[in-house]
Amino acid sequence: MRIVHKHTHIARLLDVDLLIHANSIVIAALIAVSLSQESCRWAFFPQCADTFFERANGHKVSISYAATPEFTKRFNEGPRIDMAILFTETMDRFVATTKISVGSRFDILQSGIGAVVRAGAPKPDISTVAALKDTLLGAKSIAFSQGPTGVYMATVMQRLGIADQSKPKTIFTDSGIGAVGKAVESGEAEIGIHGTYELLSVAGIDFVGPIPADLQKMMVYSAIIPAHAREPETAKLLAKFLSSEIAIPLIRQKGMESIAIPGRQTD
């Protein structure tokens, strides 16, 4: 059987993002990047898509980067998009503020919240709600992000009843990728709590573990296939590939989990 190679171009954006356009299939993966052009968070994507998806299905994938405003312009005015992946809440806003008509929608990836300390430092106990509370009270300094995870952790501190006590020693980093981890690595903060997928990309820190399940919040990413997609079945094939036996280990190395498709879907 003759395999026809289709060239697919993925452009990851600032803020929440990754865009894909091509000769025949156009796939946009908007993935939250928190105002950074660093590719560490989605390092598994080219390996999954370009290396393994190409071998299995004959679709060539390459990656480039652009800012969110440029992405929106390309999405509205450029070549047709066959799939988009984005942080679920941001996807809601994106669909509401663009002219795109959604053919189908489903959850595709997720990641929880974890804690880190400087490499070689003793790992504190965060295995239970009580243990996490004691650890945070005993820490000399704590780093959160100014982004959605940090906003959520502020509510956790309120639930634990330690918001006022912890306020003087809490550092809110910018929302750039790796900012919380870098604050811990530099010694600016003794412990950092943030999305696992970002923490695992930073050198010089040790991952303590996830926060307790009772306090956990999974960051879910959704995929949409526009109603006008030229290659909807191929786009869904790539989405399903991310939950394959080949892709799952690569994704887990980056602190994320695949969600089997079909997940939540809107027709």
Backbone torsions as a table, in degrees:
resi	resn	phi	psi	omega
1	MET	NA	133.7	-179.2
2	ARG	-84.2	128.7	178.5
3	ILE	-100.3	125.9	177.7
4	VAL	-95.7	120.2	-180.0
5	HIS	-81.6	125.1	177.5
6	LYS	-106.1	129.4	-177.7
7	HIS	-85.8	119.8	178.9
8	THR	-114.6	135.5	-177.7
9	HIS	-115.2	123.4	179.3
10	ILE	-108.8	126.6	176.6
11	ALA	-117.4	116.3	178.6
12	ARG	-89.7	139.0	-172.4
13	LEU	-112.4	171.0	174.1
14	LEU	-71.7	160.1	166.6
15	ASP	83.2	-51.2	-178.2
16	VAL	-171.0	63.3	-159.1
17	ASP	-162.5	164.6	178.0
18	LEU	-176.2	124.0	-174.6
19	LEU	-118.4	143.6	-179.2
20	ILE	-131.3	123.7	169.9
21	HIS	-132.4	163.8	-171.3
22	ALA	-162.8	-176.4	177.5
23	ASN	-69.9	-53.0	-176.7
24	SER	-113.7	-43.5	178.9
25	ILE	-107.5	134.0	179.4
26	VAL	-122.1	114.7	-177.7
27	ILE	-122.4	125.3	177.5
28	ALA	-108.4	123.5	176.0
29	ALA	-113.5	96.2	178.0
30	LEU	-84.5	114.6	-175.1
31	ILE	-129.0	131.9	-174.8
32	ALA	-56.1	118.3	-176.9
33	VAL	-116.3	-2.5	175.8
34	SER	53.1	56.1	175.1
35	LEU	54.2	44.0	178.6
36	SER	-141.1	148.0	176.6
37	GLN	-98.5	8.9	178.7
38	GLU	-69.4	144.1	-175.5
39	SER	-104.4	6.8	-172.7
40	CYS	-59.9	-36.7	-175.5
41	ARG	-64.5	-37.8	-174.0
42	TRP	-109.2	29.8	-178.8
43	ALA	-60.7	-26.5	179.8
44	PHE	-70.6	-24.7	-171.0
45	PHE	-62.9	-50.2	178.1
46	PRO	-64.0	-33.5	179.5
47	GLN	-66.2	-41.7	178.5
48	CYS	-69.3	-52.9	-172.1
49	ALA	-76.0	-49.9	-173.7
50	ASP	-74.0	-45.7	-174.8
51	THR	-80.8	-59.8	-171.5
52	PHE	-84.1	-40.9	179.5
53	PHE	-65.4	-38.0	178.1
54	GLU	-63.9	-44.2	-179.3
55	ARG	-61.9	-41.1	-175.3
56	ALA	-78.9	-32.0	-170.8
57	ASN	-128.1	-5.7	176.2
58	GLY	79.5	22.1	179.3
59	HIS	-107.4	119.0	-179.5
60	LYS	-83.1	130.0	-178.0
61	VAL	-122.9	132.4	174.9
62	SER	-130.1	157.5	-172.9
63	ILE	-121.6	138.5	171.4
64	SER	-143.5	172.8	-171.5
65	TYR	-128.1	151.6	177.6
66	ALA	-157.3	160.5	178.2
67	ALA	-77.8	158.0	-176.5
68	THR	-55.8	-45.6	178.7
69	PRO	-57.5	-38.5	178.6
70	GLU	-66.7	-37.1	178.2
71	PHE	-61.5	-48.5	-178.5
72	THR	-58.8	-40.6	178.8
73	LYS	-63.7	-44.8	179.9
74	ARG	-64.1	-39.0	-177.5
75	PHE	-66.2	-39.7	-177.9
76	ASN	-80.6	-33.5	-171.4
77	GLU	-115.8	-15.6	-174.1
78	GLY	-89.3	-158.9	179.9
79	PRO	-64.6	157.0	-178.0
80	ARG	-62.5	145.6	-179.4
81	ILE	-105.2	136.6	-179.0
82	ASP	-99.2	-21.1	177.8
83	MET	-158.8	146.6	175.0
84	ALA	-136.0	140.1	178.2
85	ILE	-123.0	131.3	-174.5
86	LEU	-156.4	151.1	173.8
87	PHE	-50.0	130.1	-169.0
88	THR	-49.9	-48.7	-177.9
89	GLU	-66.4	-35.5	177.8
90	THR	-71.4	-34.1	176.4
91	MET	-60.9	-40.6	178.2
92	ASP	-56.6	-46.3	-179.2
93	ARG	-68.3	-39.8	-178.8
94	PHE	-61.7	-47.4	-179.9
95	VAL	-63.3	-36.4	-177.6
96	ALA	-72.2	-26.6	-174.2
97	THR	-105.8	1.8	176.2
98	THR	-117.3	172.3	-177.7
99	LYS	-88.4	4.5	-173.6
100	ILE	-65.5	136.7	175.0
101	SER	-102.8	120.9	-173.8
102	VAL	-84.2	125.2	175.4
103	GLY	-82.5	-45.5	176.7
104	SER	-153.0	155.0	-179.3
105	ARG	-142.9	140.3	-179.5
106	PHE	-156.5	153.9	176.0
107	ASP	-78.1	143.6	-171.2
108	ILE	-129.6	-36.5	-178.4
109	LEU	-140.2	154.9	175.7
110	GLN	-151.1	156.7	178.4
111	SER	-151.6	144.7	-179.3
112	GLY	-97.6	-168.1	-178.2
113	ILE	-110.6	137.6	-179.1
114	GLY	-138.8	178.2	-178.2
115	ALA	-122.7	151.0	177.6
116	VAL	-136.5	156.4	172.0
117	VAL	-130.3	169.2	179.0
118	ARG	-63.2	144.6	-178.0
119	ALA	-54.3	129.1	178.8
120	GLY	89.7	-13.0	179.8
121	ALA	-75.9	153.1	176.9
122	PRO	-59.2	139.1	179.3
123	LYS	-88.2	120.6	-178.8
124	PRO	-73.8	164.2	178.3
125	ASP	-85.0	119.0	174.9
126	ILE	-128.3	22.5	-171.6
127	SER	-71.9	-22.5	178.5
128	THR	-129.6	167.4	178.9
129	VAL	-61.1	-43.4	-179.7
130	ALA	-64.4	-40.6	-179.5
131	ALA	-66.5	-41.4	178.5
132	LEU	-63.1	-42.6	179.0
133	LYS	-59.8	-46.3	179.5
134	ASP	-63.1	-40.3	179.9
135	THR	-63.6	-43.8	-179.8
136	LEU	-68.1	-36.9	177.2
137	LEU	-66.6	-35.5	-177.5
138	GLY	-84.3	-15.8	-178.5
139	ALA	-69.9	143.2	178.2
140	LYS	-74.2	-30.5	179.6
141	SER	-156.6	148.4	-176.0
142	ILE	-131.8	137.1	178.3
143	ALA	-113.0	127.9	171.1
144	PHE	-123.3	166.6	175.8
145	SER	-95.0	156.2	173.0
146	GLN	-77.7	-7.2	-179.1
147	GLY	-79.9	-168.6	-176.0
148	PRO	-56.2	-37.5	-179.5
149	THR	-66.1	-42.6	178.3
150	GLY	-65.2	-38.0	176.9
151	VAL	-61.8	-42.5	178.3
152	TYR	-65.0	-42.4	-179.2
153	MET	-64.0	-27.2	175.5
154	ALA	-63.2	-36.6	177.5
155	THR	-71.3	-32.4	176.5
156	VAL	-64.5	-42.6	178.4
157	MET	-60.7	-37.0	176.3
158	GLN	-65.3	-44.2	178.8
159	ARG	-61.0	-37.1	-179.3
160	LEU	-78.1	-11.5	179.4
161	GLY	75.3	25.9	-176.8
162	ILE	-126.0	15.7	-177.3
163	ALA	-60.5	-47.7	-177.9
164	ASP	-67.2	-40.6	-179.9
165	GLN	-66.2	-34.1	-174.9
166	SER	-89.0	-16.5	-174.7
167	LYS	-53.6	-46.0	-178.1
168	PRO	-63.3	-24.1	-176.7
169	LYS	-109.0	10.5	-179.4
170	THR	-95.3	129.4	179.0
171	ILE	-107.9	126.9	174.9
172	PHE	-104.2	108.2	-179.5
173	THR	-77.6	170.1	172.6
174	ASP	-69.2	175.1	-174.3
175	SER	-93.4	15.9	178.6
176	GLY	-68.4	152.4	179.8
177	ILE	-60.0	129.8	176.6
178	GLY	82.6	0.5	-174.7
179	ALA	-62.3	-42.4	179.5
180	VAL	-65.4	-46.4	179.0
181	GLY	-61.2	-39.5	179.8
182	LYS	-68.5	-32.3	176.9
183	ALA	-65.2	-35.6	177.3
184	VAL	-74.2	-43.9	-179.1
185	GLU	-60.7	-37.0	-178.2
186	SER	-78.4	-11.5	-177.8
187	GLY	91.0	0.2	179.1
188	GLU	-65.6	-33.3	178.3
189	ALA	-129.5	143.7	179.4
190	GLU	-78.1	-36.5	179.9
191	ILE	-138.9	142.7	178.1
192	GLY	-125.5	141.1	178.5
193	ILE	-127.8	125.3	-174.0
194	HIS	-165.2	-176.4	176.7
195	GLY	-62.7	129.2	-176.8
196	THR	-56.1	-39.1	-176.5
197	TYR	-61.0	-27.8	178.2
198	GLU	-87.7	-36.0	-178.5
199	LEU	-64.1	-39.0	-175.6
200	LEU	-69.8	-11.0	-179.0
201	SER	-89.4	-4.7	-174.3
202	VAL	-101.1	130.0	177.0
203	ALA	-81.5	156.7	174.9
204	GLY	85.8	10.3	176.3
205	ILE	-133.2	158.7	176.6
206	ASP	-115.1	134.5	179.1
207	PHE	-78.7	123.8	-179.9
208	VAL	-81.4	-44.2	-179.4
209	GLY	148.6	178.4	178.3
210	PRO	-75.8	154.5	174.2
211	ILE	-71.5	161.1	-176.6
212	PRO	-55.5	147.9	-176.7
213	ALA	-56.9	-35.2	-178.8
214	ASP	-65.2	-19.8	-179.1
215	LEU	-112.1	-4.0	-172.7
216	GLN	-70.7	147.8	172.3
217	LYS	-135.3	120.9	179.0
218	MET	-83.8	131.0	175.1
219	MET	-89.5	111.4	-173.5
220	VAL	-103.2	139.5	177.7
221	TYR	-112.6	134.6	-178.8
222	SER	-107.4	152.5	173.8
223	ALA	-117.5	142.2	172.1
224	ILE	-124.4	148.5	170.7
225	ILE	-117.7	112.6	-177.3
226	PRO	-60.5	152.4	179.2
227	ALA	-61.9	-28.1	-177.8
228	HIS	-92.5	8.9	-177.8
229	ALA	-55.5	137.2	179.0
230	ARG	-80.1	-31.8	-176.7
231	GLU	-127.8	61.3	-176.0
232	PRO	-62.1	-38.1	-178.4
233	GLU	-69.8	-37.8	177.5
234	THR	-67.3	-38.5	177.8
235	ALA	-62.3	-44.8	179.5
236	LYS	-66.5	-33.1	177.5
237	LEU	-61.3	-42.4	177.2
238	LEU	-65.1	-41.9	178.5
239	ALA	-60.8	-44.3	179.3
240	LYS	-66.5	-31.0	-179.6
241	PHE	-61.7	-29.1	-179.7
242	LEU	-68.2	-14.1	175.8
243	SER	-109.5	20.7	179.1
244	SER	-84.4	165.9	179.9
245	GLU	-62.0	-27.4	178.9
246	ILE	-74.3	-44.6	-172.9
247	ALA	-78.9	-35.7	-173.3
248	ILE	-53.9	-48.7	179.8
249	PRO	-60.8	-37.7	179.3
250	LEU	-66.1	-40.0	-179.6
251	ILE	-70.2	-40.2	179.8
252	ARG	-64.4	-31.5	177.5
253	GLN	-60.7	-23.8	-179.8
254	LYS	-99.5	13.0	176.0
255	GLY	77.9	21.7	179.5
256	MET	-121.3	162.8	177.7
257	GLU	-127.7	140.2	175.5
258	SER	-78.2	149.4	173.4
259	ILE	-114.3	121.5	-176.6
260	ALA	-60.8	139.9	177.4
261	ILE	-100.7	138.6	8.3
262	PRO	-79.4	141.7	172.1
263	GLY	-111.6	-133.1	175.7
264	ARG	-67.2	130.8	-177.3
265	GLN	-137.2	140.2	177.5
266	THR	-123.4	119.8	179.2
267	ASP	-100.8	NA	NA
